Amino acid sequence: MKKVTRKVGKYEVGRTIGEGTFAKVKFAQNMETGGSVAMKVMAKSTILKHRMVDQIKREISIMKIVRHPNIVMLHEVLASRTKIYIILEFVTGGELFDKIVHQGRLSENEARRYFQQLIDAVAHCHSKGVYHRDLKPENLLLDSVGNLKVSDFGLSALPQEGVGLLHTTCGTPNYVAPEVLSHQGYDGAAADVWSCGVILYVLMAGYLPFDEADLPTLYRKINAAEYTCPFWFSPGAKALIDKILDPNPKTRIRIEGIRKNPWFAKQYVPVKHSEEGEVNLDDVRAVFDDIEDQYVAEQSENSEGGPLIMNAFEMITLSQGLNLSALFDRRQDYVKRQTRFVSRKPAKVIISTIEAVAESMSLKVHTRNYKTRLEGISANKAGQFAVVLEVFEVAPSLFMVDVRKASGDTLEYHKFYKNFCAKLESIIWKPTDGVSASLLCGCEDKE
């Protein structure tokens, strides 16, 4: 079977690592430097159809403007005849949300450190006139050494000429400030501060301050700032959260006030970063002005009827450090929103089994080239729930099935994954005790 390779300019493109309504994020490798990047891919036809040109252009420009150690870096933007490629820093530590799901809640000191990094990043955005408007743990990534990185500026706002109030209601309801829900116009900086307060509460409590099944009750509680802090919050943390979750944006504490707060200031080391000169937006203009001589070359080598073969470099980046056992060990209680299992069954059998189980669960099934999308209604009937499963060959007659959430609630995805895998026992391969998972990958077993 041929190896499937896809190249975009100087980048070799690998597996899909994330998926949204209008874009996919793929793992890619810079063939000149060997470095890993995340490549956000958008079809021009989709952007035009949904009249999103200005929004995407703004998102890209914002990410180039707000360069900061605690914000995911945008390297460059490329375009082909049909697609736009946003080349981003590849952040390897997963989502902060996964850490909360894994640990239940964080210690006060750990929560404070992440909150300090979050406030530094948000303050930097505000100093550039940028308001994020969708701050939540799912948009906070962790790098390899555990530092926080703010991502997803898709809903960010730059004020128009003349500073005015913002009017678009956006963001995730549980994290959204009351004035945003009231449709009266709001101050983007104060609204971001509110979201930061909800995040701090979630980090320390392990659950949301405002969480109701029906939206009217949720909105009423947010508007009244009706919440209680758990007994383990220290008086200092509780006092700061109370100042942040003030339903009146005019009296709500500002970032300067947060930075002077004694609880926040404990062990606070402001991040050092050099201010760059003028940001060059030429590549953004070239992409959106459709300058043909700037188009990047796309090349594909298609396999003949088989799943993609995953190379060793990609497998290493999938694993935690260089210990590849995490790829094969389903005994971990900790389920990320991107999960995987291994099978020795033929690829066609894997796909047909997945389809049969999905249909027995009344899910809609779409399969193409060893990639299956499952769709259903979310448990709370509030919206769509979708999962994508993709089969990769990692060694002769050994396949890895990569499972990721495409839309819906992350906690619901965790439950779905466990339930779905229980029904796939016939195809999931578990190494026998005498065979180490790391040996499967040609690695020496050190244990």
N, C-alpha and C positions, 0 to 999 in steps of 0.2 A: 504494500500500500504506500502510495506517495505521501510524503509529508506535505501538509497544507501550509503554505506561507502567504502572508499578505503584507505588503509594504506600502507605506504612505510616506513619500519623500525619504528622509533618512531613518524612519522609524519602522521596525518590524512589529506588526500588530498581533497581539495574542488574544487571550480569552476575554469575555465580557465580565467586568467586575461590578457593574451597577447598571441600573436601568430606570429610566423615568418616562414620563409621558412623551417628551419631545426629544430625548437624547439617550444614547447608550454611552457608558464609560468602559473603555477597554484598557487592559494592561498593554503597554508597548515598551520596546527597548530602543534606545538611541544607538544605532549601529556604529556611529562615529566615536561615541564616548563609552558605550557599554552601560550607561545609566538607565534606570527604570523611570518611566513616566506613566501618568494616567492620561488617556486620550479620550476626550469627550467628543462624540461624533453626532452631528445633526444633519439631517437631510435638508437641503435648501428648499425643496418643494414643501416640506412640512412647515418650515419657518414662514414661507410666503403665504401658504394656505391659512395659517392661524394668525397672520399679520403680526408676527413676532420679531420682525427685523430690528426694530428700535430697541426692544427689550433685550435681545441677545447682544446687540452691539453695546448696549449700556452695561450688561453683565460683564462682558469682556473688558471694556474700558475700565470699569470699576476695579476688576481684579488686577489690572496692570497698575492702577493708581495706588491701591492700598497694599503696598509691599511691607510686610511685617513678619517677624519670626513666628508669631502665633496665628498667621493667616496662610492658607494654602496658596502657594505661589503659582502664578500663570507664567509659563515659559514663553510661549509663542502661539500664534493663530495661523492656521493654514487653510487653504480652500482648494478643492478640485472642482470639476465642472458641476458636480451634483451635491457635494457635501462640504460642511465646514468642520474643521478639526481644531479643538482647543486643547493645547498641550499643557498639562498641569503637573505639579509636583506629585509624586507617588508616595502616599502616606501609608506606612506599613503597620501601624499599631491598632488599626480597627477603630470602631466608633466608641465614644465615651458611653453611649447608650448600652453597648454590649457589656461594658465593665460594670454598669449599675445592675443589669440583669444578672450578671454572674455573681456579684458580691452582695446584692440586696441593697446595700447602701455603703457609702464611703465614710471613712473616719473624718472627723471635723478638720484635721490638719490637711488631709489629702483633698477634701472638698474645697478648702480655702485656697490651696495652691492652684487648682484648676480655675477657681473663680477669679483669682488674681490675674491669671493669664488671659481669661476671657475678657475681663474689664480692660486690660491693656490693649487687646486687639480691638475691642469695640470703641475705646477712646480714640485709637488711631484712625479708625474709620470715620468717626464723627469729626475729627480734626481735618479730614479731607472733604467734609460735607457729604459723607455717605452714611446711609442708615440701612441696616441689614434687613430688618422687618420679618425675619423668619428664624430667629435664634431658638434652638431647641437641641437637646443632647444628640439627636440623630445627625445634626449638621456640625457637630464638634468631633473632629478626628484626633487620634493620638499618633505621634510619630514613634520611631523605634525606641527612643529613650523616655517615652511617656509624657512628652510636652504636648499641650493642646494646640490644635490647628482649626481655625474657623473656616468652614467651607460653604459652598452653595449660596452664591450671591444672586440667584435667579430672581429674587423678589426685592433686591436692594433698590433704594431710591436715591437719586441725586436731585437736590432741589432744583427747580427750574429757575430761569432768570428772576432775580428778586426772591428773597426767602419767604416762603409761604408755608401753610400747613399742608400735610399730605392727606389725601382723601380715600386712597384705595384700601379696602379691608382685605388683608391678606395674612398669611401665616397660619399656624396650627392653633385652633381655638383655645386649647388648654394653656398655651403660653402667651396668648395675645392680651394686650393691655385693654382695660375697659373702654378707654376713649376711642380705641380703634374700632371696637364693636358698635359704638354709638353713632357712627357715620357723621360725626360733627366736624371732622377735620382734626388732625392731631400733630403733635410735635414728634418727629421721628426719633430724636435722641431720648426723650422721656419714655417712649414706647419700647425702645430697645432695652432700657434700664429695667423696666418691668419684667421683660422676658428673662433677663439675666437673674432677677430675683427668683423667678419660678425655677430656673435651672439650679440655682444654689439650693433651694428647698429640696428639689428632686435628688440632687447629689447626696444630701445629708439624711433625707428621710427614706429614699428608695421608692417613693410614690409621689403622685402629683398633689399639690395643694387644692386644686380645683379639678374634680373628676366626676362628672355625672353622665349617665347614659343618654339623657335627653338634653338637647341644646338649650331650650329655654331655661331649665334649672341651672345648667352650667353657666350661662350668661348672667343670670341673676346673682349667682354666687361670686362671679368675677367682678361684677359691677359693685357689689357690696363689700368686696375683699373679705369674703366670709370663709375663713380657713383657720385651722389651729395647728400650732407647732407641736411635734412629738416631745415627750418629756426629756429625751436625750439631747435636744438642742441646748447649747450653753446660753446663758442670758445674753451674752454679747452677740451671738449669731442671731438669736430671736429678735433682738432689738434692731439689728441691721435689716433683717428681712421685713420687719414691720414698717421700716422707713421706705423700703423699696416697693413693697406691695401696698402702696398708698393709692387708693382709687382716684385721687385728685392729682392729675399730672403737674399742676402748678405748685403743689406742696411736696410732691415726691422728691426724694433725695436725688441729687445729680451725681455724675461720675466724680466730680471734684470732691463732693461730700463723702462718697464711698471710699475714695482713696485716703481721706483723712480719718476715717472711722477706725477706732482702736482695734476692733476685731479683725478688720481687713488688713490693717497695717502690720499685724504680727508676722514676722519672718518674711515681709514683703520685699522682694528685690525687683525693682522695675527692669524690664527687659531692655537691653542695650541694642540699638540697631542704627545703622548709618542711614541718614536721609539721602536718598538718591536725587540726582538732578532731575531735569525735565524728563518725563516719561515719554518714550517714543511710541506713538500709536499708528505708525505707518502700516504695520502688518494688518491692523484692524481695518484701516481704510481700504487697503488692497483687497481684503476679503469681501468687504461689503460693497465696494464699488465695482466688483466683478472684473478685476483687471486680469485678463486672460494670461498674459505672459508671466504672471505670478503663480499660476496654478501649480499645485504639487502633483508629482507623478504617482499614480496608484498602480500596483501590480499584484496579481493574484495567481497562485498556482493551485488549481483545484485538485482535490483527491478524487479517486475514482470510486465513488459510492461508499466511502468509509468515514468514520468520525475523525475529527482533528486529532493529530498526534501532539501531545504536549511535550515541549522540550525540557531538558533538565533545569535550565535557568528559570523557567516559569515555575517548575515544581518547587524549586528552592524558595522563590518569593512567596509561594502559597503557604509554605510551612513557617513555623515559628523558629527563627534563627536558621540553623542548618540541620536541626533535628526533624526529619521528615515524618516521624511517627504520627504527628498531629494530623497528617493527611488521611491516615488509615485507621485511627483509633476512635471508634464511636463510643467508647466507654466514658468519654468526658461528659460531664453533666452540662457543660457550658456550650450552648448552641448559639453561634453567631447568626446574623441575618443571612450570611452566606455560609452554607454548610455543604458537606460532601460525603459520599460513601463510595466504596469500591466493590466491583463485581468481577467475577471470572466468567460470567455468562456471555455469549456473543452479543454484540452491540444491538442487533435487531431484536433479540429476546428481551434485553433491558428495556428498550423503548416500548415494545408491545406490552410488557408487564406494567410499566408505568401508566400507559394509556388505559389498560383494563382496570387497574386500581382506581385511577382518577374517575373513570366513568362510573364505577361502583359507588363513588362518593358524590355523584351528580355534578361533577365539575365539567366545564367545557374544555375540550382538548384540541390544541393545534400543534401539529408536528411538522418540522421541516429540517432536513439535513441533521438528524441526530440531536435536534434541539426541540424540546416540547414546552409549550406554554399552557398552564392550567389556570382557568378562571372560574370564580364563583362569587357569591355574595358574602360579604363579611359577616361575622357572627352577630354583630349588633345591627345588621341590616342597613348600616349607614352608607355603604358604598361597595365598590368592587374590591375583590381580593384576588391577586394574581401571583403565580410562582412560575419561574422558568427553570427547567432542568436541562443540562447539556452534558452529553457523553464525550469523554476524551479517552484516547488510548494512551496509557502511561508506560506500558511494557507489552511485549507480545502476549495476547490473550488476557490482558489485565486492563480493566477500564475504570476510570474515575467518573462519577456522576456529580457534577457541580450543581448545587441547588441554591437559588437565590430568590429573595422576595422582589417582585416587580412593582406591586402596589398593595396598599392596605396597611394594617396595624402591625408593628414589629412583634409585639407580644403574642398576637394571634398567630403570626408566622411561626414562632417558636413552638406553639402547641401543635400547629398543623404538621410541622416537620417531624416531630416525635411520633405522632399518630400515623402519618403517611409511611414512615420508615418501618413501623411495626407491621404494616400490611405488605411491605416489600421484602420480608425476611427471606423469601425463596431465592432472591437474586443477590442479596447483600453478602459479600464474602468477608468472613472474619478469619484472620490468620490464626492458625493453631498455636498453642502455647509455645511449641518448639520453634516456630518461625517468627523472627522479629520483623515487624513492619518496615524497619529501616533497611533490612537486608533486601526487601523487595525492590528498593530503589538503587541497589548496588552500593549501598553505604555499609560501612563496617559497623556492627552492633557493639557499642562500647559498654553496654550494661551487663 
